[in-house]
Amino acid sequence: MSDLTERIIAMHRRDIIVAWAFVIGLWFAIIFVAIATWSLAPSSTARIVLLIGGAAVLLLNTAAILAMLRHYREDRDFMYGLDIKFLDAARAKGRGV
């Protein structure tokens, strides 16, 4: 395996970890807010509306992250190859990225 391929795989893996960490953090945050503010809702109807809104945010954001990861996987070599090319060029110019 070439050095470029190894670097691409490492960058892709790191992005996957960060994306999943964001999704997990978002789920924890929304669930925490729902529990912490449950008693503040003025009625059961308001609670249901807030739960539906929170669920929509969770589902749509999770779906968007999954779509992004699928796109990254499909175009991994092209996208990360460009990133590495520009990072290497910046380092060569002494910008120390």
C-alpha positions in Angstrom: 0.0 0.0 0.0 1.4 3.4 -0.9 2.0 6.2 1.5 -0.7 8.3 -0.2 -3.3 5.5 0.2 -2.4 5.0 3.9 -2.8 8.8 4.5 -6.1 8.8 2.7 -7.4 5.9 4.7 -6.2 7.5 8.0 -7.9 10.9 7.1 -11.1 9.1 6.1 -11.1 7.0 9.3 -10.6 10.1 11.4 -13.5 11.9 9.7 -15.7 8.9 10.3 -14.9 8.9 14.0 -15.5 12.7 14.3 -18.8 12.4 12.5 -20.0 9.5 14.7 -18.9 11.4 17.8 -21.0 14.4 16.6 -24.0 12.2 16.1 -23.7 10.5 19.5 -23.1 13.9 21.1 -26.2 15.3 19.4 -28.3 12.4 20.6 -27.1 12.8 24.2 -27.6 16.6 24.1 -31.2 16.4 22.7 -32.2 13.7 25.2 -30.6 15.6 28.1 -32.5 18.8 27.1 -35.7 16.9 26.7 -35.3 15.4 30.2 -34.1 18.6 31.8 -36.9 20.7 30.4 -39.7 18.2 30.6 -41.3 19.9 33.6 -41.1 23.3 32.0 -43.5 22.5 29.2 -46.9 24.1 29.9 -49.0 21.1 28.7 -48.8 17.5 27.5 -49.5 18.9 24.0 -46.5 21.1 24.2 -44.4 18.1 25.3 -45.6 16.1 22.4 -44.8 18.9 19.9 -41.3 19.3 21.5 -40.6 15.6 21.3 -41.7 15.4 17.7 -39.4 18.4 16.9 -36.5 16.9 18.8 -37.0 13.5 17.1 -37.1 15.2 13.7 -33.8 17.1 14.4 -32.2 13.8 15.5 -33.4 11.8 12.6 -32.7 14.4 9.9 -29.2 15.2 11.2 -28.3 11.6 11.6 -29.5 10.9 8.1 -27.5 13.8 6.8 -24.3 12.6 8.5 -24.8 9.1 7.1 -25.3 10.5 3.6 -22.2 12.6 4.0 -20.2 9.6 5.1 -21.5 7.6 2.2 -20.4 10.4 -0.2 -17.0 10.6 1.5 -16.6 6.8 1.0 -17.5 7.0 -2.7 -15.2 9.9 -3.5 -12.6 9.2 -0.8 -9.5 8.9 -3.0 -10.3 12.1 -5.0 -11.3 14.3 -2.0 -8.7 13.3 0.4 -6.0 13.1 -2.3 -6.7 16.8 -3.0 -6.5 17.6 0.7 -3.2 15.9 1.0 -1.8 17.5 -2.1 -2.7 21.0 -0.8 -1.5 20.2 2.7 1.9 19.0 1.4 2.2 22.1 -0.9 1.5 24.4 2.1 4.1 22.5 4.2 6.6 22.8 1.4 6.1 26.6 1.3 6.8 26.7 5.0 3.3 27.5 6.2 3.3 24.6 8.6 -0.2 23.3 8.3 
